[in-house]
Structure formats: C-alpha cells, structure tokens
Amino acid sequence: MLAGDSITNFSALNEFIDKTKADKVMKRNVGKTDMIIRIIIGIVMATLGFVYQSWWGMLAIIPMATAFIRFCGLYAILGIKTCSIEK
C-alpha cells in the first residue's frame, strides 16, 4: 500500500463520518489531530492488551469510538473543543 492510498482512504472515511447522523445530534468537539491521536492510542492499547493477554486492552474501544464519532462526552462537560470549524 502506498502512502497516497492511505491518505485517500482516510479522506473517504472522513466523508463517511461527515454524512452520519451522529454529527447532527451531537456537535463535534474532536478535531482531526485529536482524532488521529485517539486512533493511535486505541491501536496501542488494543495491541498491548492482546500481547499481555489482558482485558484492559478492551478499553481501547473508548478512544477509538470517540475518534470515529468525533464527539467526546468528557470534552462536552468540560467545554473543550479541538475542532476548528463548527458544522
């Protein structure tokens, strides 16, 4: 896989996420950089959970889910917003 292909796939994923109803119900508060960091953290957590055969790896669901729906409940409570454009 070429580096350009992964960027294209990432753009397609963002377009799909943009069209979901979750964006209309909950206002986005997770920006692109934050989303990428959450995905990386989720992958690392899941991998460590698998390697060490620990159920703690299941906690990777939290950063992965918040990255893909681009909404973090804790951010909403604290009034934090890392996305630059409100849609």
ChimeraX attribute file (.defattr): number of C-alpha atoms within 10 A of each C-alpha:
attribute: neighborCount
match mode: 1-to-1
recipient: residues
	/A:1	5
	/A:2	6
	/A:3	7
	/A:4	9
	/A:5	10
	/A:6	11
	/A:7	11
	/A:8	11
	/A:9	11
	/A:10	12
	/A:11	12
	/A:12	12
	/A:13	12
	/A:14	13
	/A:15	11
	/A:16	10
	/A:17	15
	/A:18	15
	/A:19	10
	/A:20	11
	/A:21	10
	/A:22	14
	/A:23	15
	/A:24	11
	/A:25	8
	/A:26	14
	/A:27	15
	/A:28	22
	/A:29	23
	/A:30	24
	/A:31	17
	/A:32	14
	/A:33	12
	/A:34	18
	/A:35	22
	/A:36	16
	/A:37	15
	/A:38	21
	/A:39	21
	/A:40	16
	/A:41	16
	/A:42	22
	/A:43	17
	/A:44	14
	/A:45	19
	/A:46	21
	/A:47	15
	/A:48	16
	/A:49	17
	/A:50	14
	/A:51	10
	/A:52	11
	/A:53	10
	/A:54	11
	/A:55	11
	/A:56	13
	/A:57	19
	/A:58	14
	/A:59	13
	/A:60	21
	/A:61	15
	/A:62	14
	/A:63	22
	/A:64	21
	/A:65	16
	/A:66	18
	/A:67	23
	/A:68	16
	/A:69	19
	/A:70	24
	/A:71	21
	/A:72	20
	/A:73	12
	/A:74	10
	/A:75	14
	/A:76	15
	/A:77	8
	/A:78	8
	/A:79	9
	/A:80	13
	/A:81	17
	/A:82	15
	/A:83	16
	/A:84	11
	/A:85	8
	/A:86	8
	/A:87	9
